[in-house]
């Protein structure tokens, strides 16, 4: 194994790079400057750089020795449509855009590891680095795969890492099997008969129908899903009408649905559609349901997760690990990579003390103190896999 003391020598450079990316956030499929920066750094370090997958994606390849094994590491690059409120000197310079999920840190961690691995070449095989656009709800991973990412750059295993507030800074966490939930989106249009608010008996009120649907949906999880299975149904938006004395013709609903097992995911779709149709019929309305299967359940390969966890434990010891990591109800499009290739998605703690802020919050910031720990782990993983 390479001595990692020199990787810390570049920590100031990589923190500066991370903060530069943070100050210049770009939304999904718009990561033009970010991908230019990533591609230029990788080319300077001797990687074979490929561009254009999923539009702004970057793939870099480095071969060392004569080994036939191939490993893939992925980092996401996109920001969120959030207005930053951190007050940091490197805060977003683009109103309404913010690195509120730490993708700036993920990119910087992988670049720091890439620089070290290019200099040391202490591995035998092929290293593929995937810098992916549009993770935040826009399925950039799926699009990279549709553009032939794993056909053009085949891997024997793939890995990705996400910072996670609420866990001790720098600690690494692993879980085999289903680890992150699926995420489906449901759009509902309820059509009734509008009219005067003073004469509701001459109308079919779609707002009342929506209210009935909201309450009825609560029974799907409590009565149709086994108590030990995870399921979430959230009605996030209801839009109807503009005046207090006018009953509108229609109302619209937006619903988020999550599960940790494909069978539960399928059952939720069946029951949600049935409940909506039945509630609308009870009130004499009709309901049009558009059910969009979005991100699948993220399932970590058992063997690769055990391998990745051993690399971490051998390096940082028990004290550096998150023990008994529970599944997460958030979603992640790296799930598509794991459907095509065995691998593991892991977390690194972003901090759990005072001031620690959850992702997707306007006050969030990636913890620079963990940057080189994440980079060091990537180096250890590559050198352990490509032997």
NUSEFI-903550 format. One record per residue (C-alpha): z negated, x negated, y negated. Coordinates in pm, whole numbers, m for minus. Layout:
residues N
+--------+--------+--------+
|      w |      u |      v |
+--------+--------+--------+
|      Z |      X |      Y |
...
+--------+--------+--------+
***
This chain:
residues 387
+--------+--------+--------+
|      w |      u |      v |
+--------+--------+--------+
|      0 |      0 |      0 |
|     78 |   m115 |   m352 |
|   m208 |   m197 |   m585 |
|   m204 |     85 |   m841 |
|   m378 |   m109 |  m1116 |
|    m46 |   m167 |  m1289 |
|     33 |    204 |  m1300 |
|   m253 |    247 |  m1544 |
|    m97 |    m17 |  m1768 |
|    168 |    238 |  m1858 |
|    m80 |    522 |  m1918 |
|    m49 |    504 |  m2298 |
|    329 |    522 |  m2272 |
|    317 |    821 |  m2039 |
|     56 |   1007 |  m2245 |
|    274 |    957 |  m2551 |
|    573 |   1088 |  m2355 |
|    375 |   1390 |  m2234 |
|    265 |   1474 |  m2586 |
|    621 |   1435 |  m2713 |
|    742 |   1687 |  m2455 |
|    453 |   1915 |  m2550 |
|    554 |   1906 |  m2915 |
|    914 |   1995 |  m2830 |
|    894 |   2280 |  m2577 |
|   1206 |   2446 |  m2439 |
|   1228 |   2774 |  m2252 |
|   1387 |   2824 |  m1910 |
|   1750 |   2709 |  m1881 |
|   1724 |   2570 |  m2236 |
|   1561 |   2238 |  m2144 |
|   1844 |   2033 |  m2294 |
|   1642 |   1771 |  m2482 |
|   1383 |   1748 |  m2204 |
|   1644 |   1691 |  m1935 |
|   1819 |   1434 |  m2158 |
|   1489 |   1246 |  m2194 |
|   1415 |   1264 |  m1820 |
|   1765 |   1157 |  m1718 |
|   1770 |    863 |  m1959 |
|   1433 |    729 |  m1844 |
|   1528 |    754 |  m1478 |
|   1864 |    585 |  m1536 |
|   1692 |    304 |  m1724 |
|   1464 |    247 |  m1425 |
|   1752 |    221 |  m1181 |
|   1774 |    570 |  m1032 |
|   2100 |    736 |   m941 |
|   2088 |   1039 |  m1169 |
|   2263 |   1370 |  m1111 |
|   2275 |   1653 |  m1364 |
|   2390 |   2011 |  m1388 |
|   2208 |   2177 |  m1099 |
|   2076 |   2508 |  m1232 |
|   2227 |   2410 |  m1565 |
|   1960 |   2180 |  m1703 |
|   1818 |   2045 |  m1377 |
|   1798 |   1672 |  m1307 |
|   1793 |   1509 |   m963 |
|   1727 |   1137 |   m925 |
|   1767 |    932 |   m608 |
|   1626 |    591 |   m521 |
|   1679 |    413 |   m191 |
|   1482 |    118 |    m61 |
|   1514 |    m67 |    266 |
|   1703 |     72 |    564 |
|   1481 |    365 |    662 |
|   1635 |    704 |    736 |
|   1343 |    921 |    623 |
|   1379 |   1121 |    301 |
|   1113 |   1273 |     77 |
|   1150 |   1510 |   m219 |
|    910 |   1550 |   m512 |
|    953 |   1828 |   m767 |
|    831 |   1881 |  m1123 |
|    903 |   2180 |  m1348 |
|   1012 |   2131 |  m1710 |
|   1017 |   2468 |  m1889 |
|    780 |   2611 |  m2148 |
|    660 |   2967 |  m2215 |
|    736 |   3214 |  m2497 |
|    383 |   3173 |  m2637 |
|    277 |   3087 |  m2992 |
|     48 |   2784 |  m2968 |
|   m297 |   2800 |  m3127 |
|   m451 |   2466 |  m3027 |
|   m434 |   2294 |  m3365 |
|   m355 |   1966 |  m3187 |
|   m164 |   1693 |  m3374 |
|    110 |   1719 |  m3112 |
|    116 |   2099 |  m3103 |
|    446 |   2278 |  m3057 |
|    687 |   2237 |  m3345 |
|    883 |   2543 |  m3234 |
|    723 |   2877 |  m3318 |
|    692 |   3110 |  m3024 |
|    744 |   2835 |  m2765 |
|    465 |   2642 |  m2597 |
|    388 |   2430 |  m2293 |
|    110 |   2669 |  m2197 |
|    126 |   2595 |  m1823 |
|    127 |   2215 |  m1814 |
|    486 |   2157 |  m1714 |
|    493 |   1881 |  m1975 |
|    219 |   1711 |  m1772 |
|    392 |   1771 |  m1440 |
|    708 |   1609 |  m1575 |
|    517 |   1313 |  m1719 |
|    322 |   1260 |  m1394 |
|    637 |   1245 |  m1189 |
|    806 |   1014 |  m1440 |
|    506 |    778 |  m1433 |
|    524 |    767 |  m1054 |
|    903 |    721 |  m1068 |
|    871 |    420 |  m1294 |
|    615 |    254 |  m1069 |
|    812 |    321 |   m751 |
|   1130 |    182 |   m905 |
|    950 |   m138 |   m996 |
|    757 |   m185 |   m671 |
|   1016 |    m56 |   m418 |
|    731 |    m58 |   m167 |
|    883 |    207 |     58 |
|   1152 |    229 |    325 |
|   1383 |    527 |    292 |
|   1514 |    768 |     29 |
|   1322 |    920 |   m260 |
|   1463 |   1236 |   m422 |
|   1310 |   1358 |   m747 |
|   1382 |   1717 |   m854 |
|   1316 |   1798 |  m1220 |
|   1356 |   2172 |  m1220 |
|   1422 |   2416 |  m1504 |
|   1308 |   2775 |  m1543 |
|   1006 |   2806 |  m1315 |
|    843 |   3066 |  m1540 |
|    981 |   3387 |  m1394 |
|   1346 |   3281 |  m1404 |
|   1374 |   3141 |  m1049 |
|   1502 |   2796 |  m1137 |
|   1416 |   2669 |   m789 |
|   1633 |   2934 |   m625 |
|   1921 |   2850 |   m855 |
|   1891 |   2476 |   m783 |
|   1906 |   2555 |   m413 |
|   2204 |   2786 |   m463 |
|   2372 |   2493 |   m640 |
|   2324 |   2283 |   m325 |
|   2014 |   2080 |   m409 |
|   1900 |   2027 |    m50 |
|   2254 |   1999 |     89 |
|   2343 |   1726 |   m159 |
|   2000 |   1562 |   m150 |
|   1854 |   1641 |    193 |
|   1482 |   1590 |    251 |
|   1260 |   1575 |    557 |
|    975 |   1712 |    345 |
|    925 |   1831 |    m12 |
|    614 |   1836 |   m229 |
|    506 |   1969 |   m568 |
|    184 |   1966 |   m771 |
|     34 |   2197 |  m1034 |
|   m259 |   2137 |  m1265 |
|   m531 |   2399 |  m1232 |
|   m798 |   2471 |  m1496 |
|  m1134 |   2572 |  m1353 |
|  m1143 |   2283 |  m1104 |
|  m1296 |   1938 |  m1177 |
|  m1054 |   1710 |  m1359 |
|   m845 |   1496 |  m1128 |
|   m966 |   1643 |   m799 |
|   m690 |   1726 |   m550 |
|   m676 |   2050 |   m351 |
|   m477 |   2156 |    m45 |
|   m439 |   2468 |    170 |
|   m210 |   2517 |    468 |
|    m29 |   2846 |    527 |
|      7 |   3122 |    266 |
|   m121 |   2969 |    m57 |
|     34 |   3157 |   m349 |
|    127 |   3523 |   m371 |
|    465 |   3688 |   m386 |
|    556 |   3849 |   m719 |
|    771 |   4161 |   m737 |
|    863 |   4362 |  m1045 |
|    899 |   4740 |  m1048 |
|   1068 |   4933 |  m1330 |
|   1014 |   5309 |  m1331 |
|   1186 |   5573 |  m1541 |
|   1020 |   5913 |  m1527 |
|   1237 |   6198 |  m1655 |
|   1083 |   6530 |  m1755 |
|   1159 |   6797 |  m2014 |
|   1062 |   6724 |  m2370 |
|    936 |   6969 |  m2627 |
|    678 |   7058 |  m2888 |
|    329 |   6921 |  m2830 |
|    185 |   7263 |  m2917 |
|    374 |   7430 |  m2629 |
|    328 |   7197 |  m2330 |
|    382 |   7482 |  m2083 |
|    749 |   7481 |  m2178 |
|    786 |   7113 |  m2096 |
|    754 |   6871 |  m1807 |
|    543 |   6596 |  m1960 |
|    646 |   6250 |  m1832 |
|    336 |   6094 |  m1987 |
|    113 |   6304 |  m1764 |
|    329 |   6206 |  m1467 |
|    282 |   5838 |  m1552 |
|    m93 |   5888 |  m1574 |
|    m94 |   6050 |  m1230 |
|    116 |   5765 |  m1089 |
|   m125 |   5503 |  m1227 |
|   m424 |   5665 |  m1059 |
|   m241 |   5735 |   m732 |
|   m123 |   5374 |   m706 |
|   m485 |   5256 |   m696 |
|   m515 |   5409 |   m350 |
|   m230 |   5201 |   m208 |
|   m438 |   4882 |   m200 |
|   m764 |   5054 |   m106 |
|   m620 |   5280 |    167 |
|   m293 |   5126 |    290 |
|   m374 |   4753 |    293 |
|   m622 |   4601 |    537 |
|   m946 |   4502 |    360 |
|   m902 |   4133 |    452 |
|   m547 |   4117 |    314 |
|   m476 |   4043 |    m52 |
|   m269 |   4285 |   m259 |
|   m247 |   4352 |   m632 |
|    m68 |   4637 |   m811 |
|    m82 |   4615 |  m1190 |
|     77 |   4867 |  m1426 |
|    134 |   4637 |  m1719 |
|    326 |   4867 |  m1953 |
|    391 |   5234 |  m2023 |
|    634 |   5331 |  m2299 |
|    685 |   5690 |  m2406 |
|    739 |   5887 |  m2723 |
|    679 |   5812 |  m3090 |
|    493 |   6111 |  m3236 |
|    165 |   6280 |  m3144 |
|    310 |   6630 |  m3149 |
|    628 |   6562 |  m2951 |
|    641 |   6550 |  m2574 |
|    920 |   6305 |  m2488 |
|   1196 |   6356 |  m2233 |
|   1118 |   6036 |  m2048 |
|    868 |   5756 |  m2003 |
|    903 |   5407 |  m1862 |
|    662 |   5195 |  m1664 |
|    654 |   4826 |  m1571 |
|    457 |   4729 |  m1262 |
|    369 |   4391 |  m1109 |
|    308 |   4369 |   m733 |
|    161 |   4074 |   m541 |
|     76 |   3994 |   m180 |
|     m4 |   3695 |     41 |
|    170 |   3818 |    357 |
|    535 |   3926 |    390 |
|    431 |   4229 |    600 |
|    191 |   4345 |    329 |
|    461 |   4287 |     68 |
|    699 |   4516 |    260 |
|    432 |   4785 |    304 |
|    351 |   4780 |    m67 |
|    716 |   4846 |   m151 |
|    732 |   5142 |     88 |
|    410 |   5300 |    m33 |
|    473 |   5244 |   m405 |
|    814 |   5411 |   m386 |
|    670 |   5702 |   m189 |
|    374 |   5752 |   m424 |
|    592 |   5749 |   m735 |
|    842 |   5997 |   m591 |
|    567 |   6230 |   m470 |
|    373 |   6230 |   m798 |
|    687 |   6299 |   m999 |
|    778 |   6587 |   m768 |
|    433 |   6743 |   m798 |
|    483 |   6782 |  m1173 |
|    847 |   6887 |  m1155 |
|    979 |   6556 |  m1288 |
|   1207 |   6297 |  m1135 |
|   1152 |   5923 |  m1107 |
|   1403 |   5641 |  m1082 |
|   1255 |   5325 |   m930 |
|   1410 |   4978 |   m957 |
|   1224 |   4746 |   m722 |
|   1303 |   4377 |   m776 |
|   1185 |   4130 |   m514 |
|   1108 |   3828 |   m729 |
|    915 |   3525 |   m600 |
|    833 |   3509 |   m226 |
|    498 |   3413 |    m75 |
|    449 |   3036 |    m96 |
|    368 |   2908 |    253 |
|    261 |   2547 |    299 |
|    370 |   2381 |    621 |
|     65 |   2307 |    838 |
|    171 |   1959 |    948 |
|    290 |   1842 |    608 |
|    m20 |   1982 |    436 |
|   m245 |   1796 |    679 |
|    m48 |   1478 |    612 |
|    m60 |   1519 |    233 |
|   m432 |   1596 |    242 |
|   m505 |   1288 |    454 |
|   m318 |   1067 |    208 |
|   m533 |   1206 |    m72 |
|   m862 |   1179 |    116 |
|   m790 |    823 |    227 |
|   m722 |    735 |   m137 |
|   m984 |    924 |   m343 |
|  m1242 |   1000 |    m71 |
|  m1430 |   1324 |    m21 |
|  m1561 |   1312 |   m378 |
|  m1209 |   1338 |   m514 |
|  m1116 |   1651 |   m319 |
|  m1140 |   2024 |   m382 |
|  m1294 |   2148 |    m59 |
|  m1221 |   2490 |     93 |
|   m950 |   2576 |   m158 |
|   m882 |   2950 |   m155 |
|   m535 |   3107 |   m187 |
|   m416 |   3181 |   m540 |
|   m285 |   3518 |   m655 |
|    m44 |   3358 |   m900 |
|    316 |   3295 |   m794 |
|    537 |   2989 |   m782 |
|    910 |   2950 |   m724 |
|    863 |   2628 |   m524 |
|    820 |   2885 |   m246 |
|   1200 |   2884 |   m210 |
|   1203 |   2508 |   m147 |
|    937 |   2556 |    121 |
|   1146 |   2827 |    289 |
|   1422 |   2571 |    335 |
|   1223 |   2254 |    404 |
|    871 |   2181 |    532 |
|    631 |   2059 |    269 |
|    324 |   2125 |     61 |
|    232 |   2257 |   m282 |
|   m101 |   2117 |   m403 |
|   m323 |   2141 |   m708 |
|   m491 |   1886 |   m932 |
|   m793 |   1998 |  m1132 |
|   m738 |   2017 |  m1507 |
|  m1110 |   2044 |  m1590 |
|  m1386 |   2300 |  m1558 |
|  m1620 |   2219 |  m1844 |
|  m1671 |   2368 |  m2186 |
|  m1342 |   2427 |  m2362 |
|  m1143 |   2439 |  m2039 |
|   m871 |   2699 |  m2090 |
|   m664 |   2884 |  m1833 |
|   m286 |   2840 |  m1826 |
|    m61 |   3087 |  m2011 |
|   m317 |   3093 |  m2292 |
|   m228 |   2991 |  m2652 |
|   m529 |   2757 |  m2651 |
|   m436 |   2567 |  m2333 |
|   m349 |   2197 |  m2312 |
|   m276 |   1968 |  m2019 |
|   m555 |   1718 |  m1963 |
|   m414 |   1369 |  m2021 |
|   m708 |   1218 |  m1832 |
|   m557 |   1340 |  m1503 |
|   m203 |   1222 |  m1570 |
|   m228 |    884 |  m1397 |
|   m432 |   1029 |  m1109 |
|   m145 |   1266 |  m1036 |
|    108 |    987 |  m1072 |
|    m97 |    761 |   m846 |
|   m110 |   1029 |   m579 |
|    268 |   1066 |   m585 |
|    302 |    691 |   m532 |
|     58 |    695 |   m240 |
|    236 |    992 |    m83 |
|    581 |    833 |   m102 |
|    459 |    500 |     34 |
|    276 |    676 |    319 |
|    573 |    896 |    411 |
|    848 |    636 |    381 |
|    715 |    362 |    608 |
+--------+--------+--------+
***
